[in-house]
């Protein structure tokens, strides 16, 4: 069984992002970059399936600038067997990413595609669903539990009303939620081994995909600073302020 795992290069979640001085985009100069946290969960789930003997090969794929090979190498250090980088300096948006993933799916024929449910930069939550539509593969999104057996994958999904379990035939797509697992750290020996693992490089043109952005960012600005709260002595004072100052009652 072959698993394809997508990983995205994003600003590390511990970094406080700020806009560029001209407000055209987020400033990522000299900022620590990492694998998107939801993608780390996807890699961990693939590695666990391999450790259980369910999977035989894990392919990690990323799309973005040349530096994104760092995130592919990290996935290789965590347990993936080989990597793919689709190199592009364009602002890659969900539809273009889904189309490139479709091309790789057709090339590699994986039994399972695992993605993070969303990236912490764009926060779109679209790529997995778009890939499902483009490939006509069944999908289980927002997965908090994944079980593979007898040519099918059972996915427990987190939905507004609680949990829902779907049973999908393979090949299928799974997008991971936070409670699926806790990712491991890459050990130093595995980091060294990852440098020798194979990694193929393509461009969107190689895959026959037009990666031109369809949505243009007009400006980026930080949210307005919130005013500090106040304490009131009793309910009467609270009601008075809500009525006369906030004017909400």
C-alpha angles and dihedrals in degrees: 000000000000122000125197115202123190120211126186130209109231139157108280111266091236092061120093104227123218134187123252116264091254092048094236098123146335113300109241098162110131090354123138111254125201144165112289106262093236089052090053087057089051091052091047092052091050091050091049090052089052091048088053090055093247096112127046101186135025121198118194117204132186133177125207141063123350089266089067087081085081090066091046089052089050090054089049089052089052091056112285115136102217139359142225126200121193099199119211136143092204121110093260112214129195098265093050091046091049091050092051091047088051090055091050091047089054090048098045102028096212120191092218133024115199123191136167110259091239143349121247093229106052092018089201103140090203113106099079093048092046091050089052091052093047096047099032087229118149113252139204111197131192091023119193094169132024127190125177122197140140096006094308137093123217113207125191107208129203109229135168093265096047126273132348126189121210125187113212133188116233135285091056144150125239126187116199130231127202098263096054094092146320112259119235127231120251113249120227094247090052091048089055092046090050090064089066097046116105121260125184121206126210137167126224087252090057088057094044094245128138104219096184108138115253095194121057123208108226098186143341123215135164119255118265114271113258119236118242117259125242135222122234127206099225146347092273092059091046092053091046093053093045090051103039105026107026091028092207096129 
